Amino acid sequence: MIRWLIVVFLVLLVINSVSPWLSKLGVGRLPGDFRFRFLGRAWFLPFTSTVLLSLVAALIAKFI
């Protein structure tokens, strides 16, 4: 159980550190990524970016 918590923490750390670089590449602003305001709060639903990053991760895992 502790091993999985460490893995999740490290993955979140890596995602957080590469997030500015990914936004410069356009990830997060693709068609299908929704940004809207509701109840005075900004909401962001990155459907297309999630699919794209999942495909990249699956390709990397397949070749490793």
N, C-alpha and C positions, 0 to 999 in steps of 0.2 A: 504494500500500500504506500509506504513512504517513497519507494522508487518511482511510482507513477506520479506522485505529487512533485517530486524533483523534476521529472521529465516535463510535466505540464508547466511548471514554473520556468524552466529553461526555454521551452518553446515560446511562451508568452514574452519572455525577455528578448528573444531573437526577433520576434514579430514587432515588438515595440521599437527595437533599435533600427530595423530596416524600413519602418513605416514612412519616414520622411523621404527616403530614397524611392520607395514604390510610388508615392504620390507624385514625385517629379516625372515618373514614367507614365503617369496617367491612370494607374490603378486607383480606383475609388471615384473616378469620373467617367466611367464607361457607360454606354447606354444600358440601362437596366439597373444602375445604381441610383437609388432614390433618396433624395434629400427633401425634407418638408418640415414645416412648423406645425405643431399641434399642441394645444393647451399651453402656449407660451414657451415651448421647449423645441429645440431643433432635434430632429430624428434623422438617422442615416441608416439605410438598409442596402448593403452592398451585395446584391444578388449576383450580378455578373462577375464582379471581382472575386467573389468566393468560389464560383465555378472555375474561373480561370486559374486561380492559385491552387485549387484542388487538382486540376489537371496537371499542372506543373509539378506538384508534389508527387503525384502518382507516377509520372514519367521518371522523375528522379529515383523514386523507390524501385521502379521496375529495372532500371539499369544498374542499380547498386546491388 
